[in-house]
Amino acid sequence: MLTPLQKAAYQEQGWLVLPGFKSPGDTAAVCGRARAIVEAFDPAAGASRFSTRDRSLVADARLLASAEAVHCFFEEEALDAEGRLVVPKAQSINKIGHALHDLDPVFSAFSKGPALAELAADLGLVQPQVWQSQVIFKQPQIGGEVGWHQDASFFETDPITVTTFWFALEDATLDNGCLWAEPGGHRGERGELRERYVHEQAGGTGRLRMEPLSRRPWPSTATALPLPVEAGTLIVFHGLLPHYSAPNRSPRSRLAYTLHATCGTAAYSPRNWLQRSAALPVRGFV
Ligand code: FE2
């Protein structure tokens, strides 16, 4: 249960840091499961290279299919020009997504339960719908930058309700690429949605593209704050909050797990890339 002070801080700055939200046992279980999924993954079967700098790399049927599956995505620097792995497989994966929370028993247990349901209610999420789960590896040395963005660009609802649940599975530090966020950057003019990632249905599986909405500049690390946290910490943040993480050039990985939830009472855009079929309907935290 959040205190009135915590609720006020969330409204004011756009995020809340909750140390110790998950126990060491909980984080160890999902870290182990993530590494087992990578171990079982056959790179030759084809995965998509993931880069936030060139989203056309992932604008393919595999990303769209991952809405209802568990797929591994390569780190951009893990492959050479011919698509061959240049690092060991265990260090080649950028992320796993995007239906772990509904399809994998270990991740499902981590992603649901009364503590999360209560937190979501305290943050004002009505009939929460958890659309996406991702394990983000931020691999040692090659873990890529995630440029400034707002998560609402990927989960448009009317009104905007998307809320991010960012779990540190390992310590996140300045050296290995912790989150950075702009205090109050979700509010007023500064919180204007700058771009929107849309799925244009134009025959076949269609096409994914980032649509600019505003010329408002992104914050920088000069005006933002770093959010170094210990493993087990949950950072929840508003969908309009601009955030960023630096590349990881350190020898230590920075595993994180994220969930994105919207209000079931807000209209979810049919242009969002992530859609669920009747076979796997979107569910909440319970
Ligand atoms: Fe994000």
Residues whose N, C-alpha, C, O or C-beta is under 5 A from the ligand:
A	BS01	FE2	D151
